[in-house]
């Protein structure tokens, strides 16, 4: 989520809703939610990665609730779409 906000310029809601992935040496595969561009999947496969796809918003990838403080000091809270999440802030 942080990479999507900082590096890809997504807002917090977009970043939390974006497909997730998990990479662990023990798995010997990339576990990814459906929703990544086909070009991305093809490039990873060309590099030798094995990919296991999961349905969108799969509970396997956990949930995230976050609050982001914007430059003007206002706060945005977003709850997980995978769970019954909520986010809030007290100023």
N, C-alpha and C positions, 0 to 999 in steps of 0.2 A: 504494500500500500504506500509506504513512504517513497519507494522508487518511482511509483506511478505519479505521485504528487510532485516530487522534487525534479525528477529527470524527464518525465513525459508531460508535465504541465496539466495533469488531470485535476479536477476539483475533487474534494474528499468523497463525495457521493459516487462519482465515476470510478475512483480508485478502489473503493470498497466493493463495488459491483463488478469490477473487472475479473476475468478468469484468473484462477490461482494455479500454482504449481508447487511441487515438492520434489526435491532432489536429495537423495541420500545414497551414499556409496553402497550400503547394504542392499538397497533395492535393485541396483544394476539397471535402473530405468528411470525415466522422468515420468512422474505422475502429474497429469495435467487435466484441468477442466476443459471441456469442449468450449470453443469460442475463440481460440487463438487463430490468427490467419493461417490459411493453408501454406503460404510461403514460409511462415515461421516454422511450422511442423516439418516441411520438406527440408529446410536448411538444417534443422536439428538432426533429422534422420541422415542427411548427407554427411554430417560430422560423426556419424556412428552411434547416435543415441537411440535407444529403444524407448518408445513412448507408450504409456498406458493412459487412455483417455477415460475421464469420468464425466458423468452427466453434469450439466450446469448447476451451480449453487449446491454442490455436493457437501454433505456434512463432514466428510473426510477431511476437508480443508479448514475446518474450524470456523470460528466466527470472529469478527472484529467490530468493536465499538470504539469510536474515536471522537475527540474534540480537537479542532484546529483553531488556533488564534491567528486571525488575519492581521495584515500590516496595520490596519486602522484600529485594531484592538477588539473588534467584534469577534465573537466565537461562533463556530459552526459545529453542531453535533450530528453524527450519523450513526445509526444502529445497524447491526448486521442483518443482511437479507437472508442469511442461512439459518438464523435462529431468531428468536423473538427478542432481538437486541434493542437497546436504546442507549442514547448518549445525552448527557446534559452537562452544564457548567454553571458555576456560581461565580459571579464577579464581585 
